Amino acid sequence: MNYFSSDFKLGILGGGQLGKMLLFDTRKFDIQTYVLDPSDEAPSKIACNKFFQGDLMDYDTVYNFGKQVDVLTFEIELVNLEALTQLENEGLKVYPSPKTLKGIQNKGVQKDFYAQNNIPTAPFERFENLENLKSKISNLKFPFVWKCTEFGYDGNGVKIVRQASDLDTLPNVECIAETMVPFKNELAVIVVRNPSGEIKTYPVVEMEFHPEANQVEYVICPARIDDKVAEKARTIALKVSESFNHVGLLAVEMFQTQDDEILVNEVAPRPHNSGHYSIEASYTSQFENHLRAILDLPLGNTDSKVAGIMVNLVGAEGYSGNVVYENIETILGWNGVTPHIYGKKQTRPFRKMGHVTIVNENMAEARRIAEEVKNTIRVISGQ
């Protein structure tokens, strides 16, 4: 199939920032793109050939959208699985496959999958709802990590439970209670695989989290860990990919324990926050490689050209409304600093509004500049 400068149409479910960054590479390659998103102000709207507003969880909306394209992918997991399955049964190429997505969409199912496939993960227990968990609280050891199994994102749907009263503010939904792992580092490995079976991993990255928001503040590549630990992380990520039989990108988030074991936390079958650094720091960005993978093209070089650190730009506490990026001109004057603004009109506390990549030959210097970026630019609201 001729993907370039032809009648070929790529469909993307979800029009957020991941879709917008993916569309940059479709334009580079001259691929026609159709995007479906619930919001008329979706960041991807300005960058695709055709934009459709609609509910990603509605069967008919997703099915009818899929009938207009030649290959279908997604930038968010919360999409109608039945519609994707039907489209695939009718011959549409859907990547990653609905079968892969089915094992990932629900975090309880995902954790069961690890247990069944001998993939190391923290001990856990699934509960039908919060009331069910409360009735068995005497069997659980504090502190533990509570996670809702569906519809969680960006730190929402996760809470460290230190005492029974911490459960009082949580929703009565299906959930898991996970043993809290005393870890040295939170790591991630992105695996890319095409339908022909070619597979590559990006270098292991290290993630530094905001203590309150449970959101990634910095992504550091390469991770500041021993080579043996890095090799172990990449090997486990490949096993996860093989077990899910995924096509496209798979971001595997992990814990490095105190005794240097690797435990899989969770995965995302799409471009991921932990790979944003790759736009500037890698030979081939995660977005370009996702495209190459789903179109069954040769995969690009996943090595880094230079050390890279990503800083997430999130809405400042105490500000909601029309977004203003304070001091962005200042950081634009610094060498190796590249801001990416997602195009969301409204800010609110901790909402992801953009990111900044810092590249430098010297990792320590890159980390110093990243801190300065974080302390200089602020995402606030105007009049």
Steps between C-alpha positions, in 0.01 A plus 500: 500500500622850418470696825650823370334767281215260422139431597614304807330620820626448854238528776594609853261453791567786741612850415703603805865600517624151409298513181626850423863388532430187292348721229826694470659187357205413275542846344872436457412181311190649326244253636129589500359499852152480652458572874207428733477676838216604735622861526459760228814667641720187484871585445513274191225691318744747344734232365285230330333482159153430641376540857188331641347581837351201679499263798792252495300257717196496268485190276337661194722809510822299512378240248386759244826695541703182446315418175647817343870413551755237390691458827370593845706584811435684827670739739279416798395158632143599593334410168215265408653151480197336339510742206875442454450122509224518239711722273793260531271203423392682184861530387609843626854518634470617862829554685551426781244221464177497706627172651807683633290791623257266676782372721612853589190723518395368843786516754366198690502291181847639422635392840345154460672476161841559661434231759390250231804571281765493777576868459634643829257747659407619851256273691139618465137411563200590283172626645159532342460846656617714792239359737629151427856618577385662827335175611838324464719781633621283790675276243701790355825640628543879522621692313376369165431658161135530394433519126170518317509246217355728232495866395804605704750744346780742591505416868122472529373164614805422717539557873735384772283369785671533837194448720139389456366857504698575180241290318212732593551741209549232232233400245310172537641342182688183404852531638821328598705519818868465424786438741708815530845434357798669668680591179822679407377629166198511273611402152342460157590327175322565171481201266413542132391208280357469150271225360797334327652438845784756495540623857714760675519665842585855590755556781375466858377831639472611860189683621486750784149553636324793663440383860142632524357473149640150426607640162833476321698824540821396324590222257876438483665310214711302543397390848775543759516128581745211470530345153394158633179647642433679170550177307263316735235771452525481120481119507184506714345770276559275198333210682197720577478603134528139383232388747254769385597439134466873447561707185599865528644651816478347845620707796591273792518677838707323767635515853867435581490347848759550774668172401496593127212277396266636231122496554255605227260769620276553197512546123358733237456379138566838335744793496573590860616785722820307577600519132449871428873568545555296181375780271823692559736245654453184286584412142135400453226639724246271663230659281678428174569143612134448594408597144771280350378208713126521425573543126739198510795709385862448614545631854726799563807517724388523864841609635547845653718759329549686826384494863142624529277610784133582472319735737121477511318834488190472715249754619619686809305456823245775559446579131208398278381660178652633176862385492806728514858365471699732725871551412494278192709761314770466766548125459491532120827693533683204657706256293360148464158594638189426288146563626201306364167671564203266466238757398252448785313826554409446866739432786426354842729375780725212385342475152765406240536807279835435332853379554854629457794292377855579608786340303865521599817295462531508880221330695568694823482829310177392327346419840611840638341683206183291537466617860547858386235456231260356758558799731471760223203417280153495659168393354246742643171658393433846363198723489 
